[in-house]
Amino acid sequence: MPGACRAGGARPKEPPTPEDLLLAAAYVSDAQYNRNVLFETSPRAVRLYYFYNHWAMRAATYFFIFLDLSLALFEEPALLPLPASATVGAELLCLAAFLGRLVHFAKVTPQTAFWRDTKNVCIVGALALTLADLVIYGSLAVADIRGVRWSRALRPVFLVNFPDGRQIRRALRSLRNALPDVLRVLLLFLFSLLLFALMALKLFGGRGLKTAQGSPYFSSLLESIFELYVLVTTANSPDVMVPAYERSRWACLFFAAFVVVNTYVFVSVFLAVVYHNYRRHLKNEIRQLAYLKRHKMVAAFNLLKVQAGSESVVEEATWKRLVRAAVPGLGASHLELLLRICDDGRTGHVDKTNFLRLPDLLNIRVVAISARTHPLEAWVPRVYGAPASRFVHAVVRHRVFVWACDAVVLANAVLIALEEKSVVVSRAEWLFLSLYVLEILLKLYTYEPRAYFGRTQFWNWFDALIVVAALVGTVAHDAIRAAGNYDSQPILDVVLVLRVLRLLRVVVSVQKFRVIVNALLSVGPMTLTFGGLVLVVYYALAIVGMELFQGRVHFLGPNATRAEALVCGNPALSGSAFARSRYCTSNFNDLASALVVLMELTVVNQWHVLAGGFAQVTHPAAMLYFVVVHVVVVILVVNIFTAVILEVFFVAYSLEKSEVETAIEKKIQELGVGIPEADVEGLPGGDAGDGSDKTALQGLYFRIASKKYRTVDTLLQRMFESEIAPDDEGPTLDEILSGSPSDMYLQNPSYEEGA
Amino acid sequence: MPGACRAGGARPKEPPTPEDLLLAAAYVSDAQYNRNVLFETSPRAVRLYYFYNHWAMRAATYFFIFLDLSLALFEEPALLPLPASATVGAELLCLAAFLGRLVHFAKVTPQTAFWRDTKNVCIVGALALTLADLVIYGSLAVADIRGVRWSRALRPVFLVNFPDGRQIRRALRSLRNALPDVLRVLLLFLFSLLLFALMALKLFGGRGLKTAQGSPYFSSLLESIFELYVLVTTANSPDVMVPAYERSRWACLFFAAFVVVNTYVFVSVFLAVVYHNYRRHLKNEIRQLAYLKRHKMVAAFNLLKVQAGSESVVEEATWKRLVRAAVPGLGASHLELLLRICDDGRTGHVDKTNFLRLPDLLNIRVVAISARTHPLEAWVPRVYGAPASRFVHAVVRHRVFVWACDAVVLANAVLIALEEKSVVVSRAEWLFLSLYVLEILLKLYTYEPRAYFGRTQFWNWFDALIVVAALVGTVAHDAIRAAGNYDSQPILDVVLVLRVLRLLRVVVSVQKFRVIVNALLSVGPMTLTFGGLVLVVYYALAIVGMELFQGRVHFLGPNATRAEALVCGNPALSGSAFARSRYCTSNFNDLASALVVLMELTVVNQWHVLAGGFAQVTHPAAMLYFVVVHVVVVILVVNIFTAVILEVFFVAYSLEKSEVETAIEKKIQELGVGIPEADVEGLPGGDAGDGSDKTALQGLYFRIASKKYRTVDTLLQRMFESEIAPDDEGPTLDEILSGSPSDMYLQNPSYEEGA
């Protein structure tokens, strides 16, 4: 360990070894991306660790994870049947890839840490179980016995536990942490349900009442409980009340009390409990992350520090090499900007406080806008600078131009709403398309193209993509129709959706809506995490559902005989509400269908009809599956989703610039290379300012990327970090990671601060 | 103004005049109850103000408000028809009472303040409009034209605007303040709905698809919008998807996107916006209240202060007279306890800081538990103290006794769940009843009866009431049945509900549930406010609905011919989903029915069937009424309810003792007269402690009433108050009450602090 031996005191003034630099850069990179990985510090291990974090390796892992998950589409019951040999082969390939990734990780991390990490244990367990299942299934298949591929429900384990899926893991942990509290409320809720069911049984049962379908009403305790449980989900309201209410008007009091207590109060309490736990858990995790980051950065500092007077510092040259190693793609001018911020007094070295800020600085997206002249101005300056050309620029930059574009979009919308049959309307579509293309061309003529298609110009990309796609689609549609009687309807449908989506542009033009739209967009990153969670939960539930209900219900399509189609191909369904409502398409006969059924169950309405149908074709106990789905999906998953959105909105309401951002902005302003955030549309011409201090920054402009790209995560993290003093290294790692591999840090002397 | 002339400097050492004392006590009482009333300070006006606040006057006002509201039950369309002369007479009586109350208030408050208060303007307006409506209606009735009693929808105005309904007013204000934000999101939501409706129209309309009922599918833009709006409420899921999904499986992507964006994201955003506004508004109001309280208390202090050394103080004797005048029912020992807290050093006077704390001290419910001996011990000491008697005490106090009682309740529950027909079960009910009575008698024998039925012993009262009611009910039932063939079923039903409710007692015995149950109980007070809000909104909506839809749909009962009953007495409904689902009882033919329909609409499920039915019997535009009900009730009212519950739970999670409570508890402990909060069940025997300082407190025990009686309101208020320095009187009243009558305070010199 090259860093370890020198960590106790200050280093003499000599450049750090490439190995130290590489190790420090790995620490910085880990701190920047909040990676929580313990790696060996030998040069070989560090190089392996770099390779482990290489984007291609991570992409490959994700590819195999999704390949593994998607196998369910091709296995029995299949959406697109493939021979079993192909799917088993693909699965073995995936398992090999997972094993390879795991072995790679084992080479990077210390042996003891590897086995103390539950992630790795989970993966090893899932690998072993899947292999065992494959062997058993294969042997049974040889003996011609149909086995159950139960290990398929374990596939999401890989999505959760490969280190890159940290966010999903956190969401699942927060779900698990909420469980005890939720369970307590659930018990109380079930008790309340039981009380009401007892009352309903006595008050309404055994009095000869019939439901609208003519079945007996609250005839047994079990049925009473189920009916009222369905009422909690509101799915059978007001039907369940009708017979009792017809008999006596006072019955409405019972149902009103029930709905208030169980549907409103308890459902809100579930949300409160889940939300509270989510927040508490998030705060704890963020605190942990902040301390881990601090530890990594202190380790990097100790590797590179030299003594300068009374304090330890990192020299400018070392610092630059470090940042280049940690972020290979960083531009020279951006690096210069960061250095000016970190070494404010131009002392030639970076002190500890500024060094520790580095990951935050790297995480702030600074948009470097080159003040390059427009390509046309370089090529044909005379034409581009001519009065007519300048007039076009002025028109395009004018507010009225935006309004005119919006008016065109609106006119297009009206046309879409009208009938499409007439030739005029069809011609008009071409007119609108050319107007859109003209708009984009005019803008590209006026603004610098690379700036117009900058990384944060979301709406410009949106416009261009939609117009190009619509253009391609319309041309393709017309070409296919002209070529003969092919069905080009799907292409037309896509073009149509694109056309309608273009209307979104109008909303963003309205200032008042922009705040909400931006808040909604900032839900995006969270939704990705949440989507992972949903995928994990739904996939496992779908696999179980497919094993239980596959082939019981069939949608026979328009060609089936009427009698068969009416009972979804299963005589047990004759006369059932399931068949009457034409729910034959809601079945578990392949993964896609199963996911659609789960979506329908999430929306809750009519779930009791679906559940009843599947109970009729299998066994009444099948109801249990649907109740479990309801509890897991509606009470936990949907409430977490609501909690996430509430949190995002509350954070958006209290949006403030962080201390680090303010520092960067101040520096940018001081250097005279800033652009006000409002000037996003009107990009600058070519006046480069006239500070004395910008040799390296000539021709470049910077601004902080818009706030809307921030996530709750980073906001919370900064909130907490601002509370840690620069010299505070927090609790020991053991205290932070109770139960996680941790004492390696403490054994590694480079983690103990010298000086 | 007797107080005004002396307010500038300190008073010589002479007792305050009775008038000053009365005025100061009025201030204290206002501060205690957070009344925000500006009254004249002349002795006559102060006495009138006392009379205005008398409980009988307030009770009478409430009586007339509810009488006025309940008139809708007796007016056309009536639940219990009364002649029009009777209802109009009652209404006139109510109006007279309201006018009287208003005139009384006008006598108390300064003229200018009266008219600047929107409350009074609202009341005067509502009175005038109601009178005008009555006159018009009467004239039309004379001319035999049926008029519309539109002013009936104004009746909730009285409930909202009479000063005692401050809480409801605040809830309404918070609703109104949330409106702009909600409206913005609503517009965006409608826009999103429009986009999706356009897509649906183009993708699924005009392709010959039919719904399960055989009607055309997404045939026009308006229908498309309505169908998707219903899908947001989930009421037509998954039916709306079925035809498209049967045709192409890709259709599920459209519906999934729709549900995620509109049902989940937007609905959560509505909750976030309402919740955020609710909290912000609550904080502002509480801040205002805290400053008003401070102003009132400073005014009271300035009236009574005398100079003692360098500081102004209130003498002990004056202080005692003041508290007695402000809270006539306060016990002598409680008064003594408060004095010890306020005059900690026993200096003979109360300083300003302690004086300002008085309303908080008065608001903390201190339970004075007299250590009186059990009445039986006084009467027959020998028997009560005998070993057998002591053994009974020990048994009753033992934990196993509680368990045994719970076991009896559970056994009873099992029996209830069984069939009731057999004679054994019927007999067993008598056995259980006697066991319950025995339990209560034993407890009364062991514990001091007045302590057992203390004001905060909620569950003891609950037990006793349920047992007594069940006893009375069972006896009455048996007596009626024995007397002849009367129908005693309703009584039996009530008894049955009581029996089942007794099971609640078991839950409370489980420690883990007690926290949640207490949090749920603390929702109670909030629910009262919220119930007022619901009443106001529902009443107005019901009145409008009755005018629109009365008599259109009839429930004909079991005696009608089948054909008539099948269409709810209205041929327009033949073949409709409304009639098929047997919703004839859901009509607007009287107030009670209308409220039930509104409840069904709140639960949302099948609301489109109800709306469709009423549109069929009147006009398609009737749909608008139901959409408005949905927006108001589901988006606003239900979300506020959820916000309230979330807030209550978050406050319950961060429950801490306030500074004032801690001071009181410390004092109680110092004086040695405290009881640990845990000892609620085991009330003390007779050991009076042995402090030296309790001449006046002999034989009394105190403890802070349990936390569960605290509301979010008081908690927030204390949070904010702890942030105001004792000398800070906050912004001027004009700043606080912008727009409210305020400058009277400033004209009144007693409000400016001297010394």
Boltz contact constraints between the chains, C-beta under 6 A:
constraints:
  - contact:
      token1: [A, 184]
      token2: [B, 512]
      max_distance: 6.0
  - contact:
      token1: [A, 188]
      token2: [B, 513]
      max_distance: 6.0
  - contact:
      token1: [A, 188]
      token2: [B, 516]
      max_distance: 6.0
  - contact:
      token1: [A, 191]
      token2: [B, 507]
      max_distance: 6.0
  - contact:
      token1: [A, 195]
      token2: [B, 500]
      max_distance: 6.0
  - contact:
      token1: [A, 195]
      token2: [B, 503]
      max_distance: 6.0
  - contact:
      token1: [A, 198]
      token2: [B, 416]
      max_distance: 6.0
  - contact:
      token1: [A, 198]
      token2: [B, 500]
      max_distance: 6.0
  - contact:
      token1: [A, 199]
      token2: [B, 497]
      max_distance: 6.0
  - contact:
      token1: [A, 199]
      token2: [B, 500]
      max_distance: 6.0
  - contact:
      token1: [A, 202]
      token2: [B, 496]
      max_distance: 6.0
  - contact:
      token1: [A, 203]
      token2: [B, 493]
      max_distance: 6.0
  - contact:
      token1: [A, 212]
      token2: [B, 581]
      max_distance: 6.0
  - contact:
      token1: [A, 212]
      token2: [B, 582]
      max_distance: 6.0
  - contact:
      token1: [A, 221]
      token2: [B, 417]
      max_distance: 6.0
  - contact:
      token1: [A, 234]
      token2: [B, 603]
      max_distance: 6.0
  - contact:
      token1: [A, 234]
      token2: [B, 605]
      max_distance: 6.0
  - contact:
      token1: [A, 237]
      token2: [B, 603]
      max_distance: 6.0
  - contact:
      token1: [A, 237]
      token2: [B, 605]
      max_distance: 6.0
  - contact:
      token1: [A, 238]
      token2: [B, 600]
      max_distance: 6.0
  - contact:
      token1: [A, 242]
      token2: [B, 582]
      max_distance: 6.0
  - contact:
      token1: [A, 245]
      token2: [B, 585]
      max_distance: 6.0
  - contact:
      token1: [A, 246]
      token2: [B, 585]
      max_distance: 6.0
  - contact:
      token1: [A, 252]
      token2: [B, 596]
      max_distance: 6.0
  - contact:
      token1: [A, 256]
      token2: [B, 599]
      max_distance: 6.0
  - contact:
      token1: [A, 259]
      token2: [B, 603]
      max_distance: 6.0
  - contact:
      token1: [A, 268]
      token2: [B, 642]
      max_distance: 6.0
  - contact:
      token1: [A, 268]
      token2: [B, 645]
      max_distance: 6.0
  - contact:
      token1: [A, 272]
      token2: [B, 646]
      max_distance: 6.0
  - contact:
      token1: [A, 272]
      token2: [B, 649]
      max_distance: 6.0
  - contact:
      token1: [A, 276]
      token2: [B, 653]
      max_distance: 6.0
  - contact:
      token1: [A, 416]
      token2: [B, 198]
      max_distance: 6.0
  - contact:
      token1: [A, 417]
      token2: [B, 221]
      max_distance: 6.0
  - contact:
      token1: [A, 493]
      token2: [B, 203]
      max_distance: 6.0
  - contact:
      token1: [A, 496]
      token2: [B, 202]
      max_distance: 6.0
  - contact:
      token1: [A, 497]
      token2: [B, 199]
      max_distance: 6.0
  - contact:
      token1: [A, 500]
      token2: [B, 195]
      max_distance: 6.0
  - contact:
      token1: [A, 500]
      token2: [B, 198]
      max_distance: 6.0
  - contact:
      token1: [A, 500]
      token2: [B, 199]
      max_distance: 6.0
  - contact:
      token1: [A, 503]
      token2: [B, 195]
      max_distance: 6.0
  - contact:
      token1: [A, 507]
      token2: [B, 191]
      max_distance: 6.0
  - contact:
      token1: [A, 512]
      token2: [B, 184]
      max_distance: 6.0
  - contact:
      token1: [A, 513]
      token2: [B, 188]
      max_distance: 6.0
  - contact:
      token1: [A, 516]
      token2: [B, 188]
      max_distance: 6.0
  - contact:
      token1: [A, 581]
      token2: [B, 212]
      max_distance: 6.0
  - contact:
      token1: [A, 582]
      token2: [B, 212]
      max_distance: 6.0
  - contact:
      token1: [A, 582]
      token2: [B, 242]
      max_distance: 6.0
  - contact:
      token1: [A, 585]
      token2: [B, 245]
      max_distance: 6.0
  - contact:
      token1: [A, 585]
      token2: [B, 246]
      max_distance: 6.0
  - contact:
      token1: [A, 596]
      token2: [B, 252]
      max_distance: 6.0
  - contact:
      token1: [A, 599]
      token2: [B, 256]
      max_distance: 6.0
  - contact:
      token1: [A, 600]
      token2: [B, 238]
      max_distance: 6.0
  - contact:
      token1: [A, 603]
      token2: [B, 234]
      max_distance: 6.0
  - contact:
      token1: [A, 603]
      token2: [B, 237]
      max_distance: 6.0
  - contact:
      token1: [A, 603]
      token2: [B, 259]
      max_distance: 6.0
  - contact:
      token1: [A, 605]
      token2: [B, 234]
      max_distance: 6.0
  - contact:
      token1: [A, 605]
      token2: [B, 237]
      max_distance: 6.0
  - contact:
      token1: [A, 642]
      token2: [B, 268]
      max_distance: 6.0
  - contact:
      token1: [A, 645]
      token2: [B, 268]
      max_distance: 6.0
  - contact:
      token1: [A, 646]
      token2: [B, 272]
      max_distance: 6.0
  - contact:
      token1: [A, 649]
      token2: [B, 272]
      max_distance: 6.0
  - contact:
      token1: [A, 653]
      token2: [B, 276]
      max_distance: 6.0
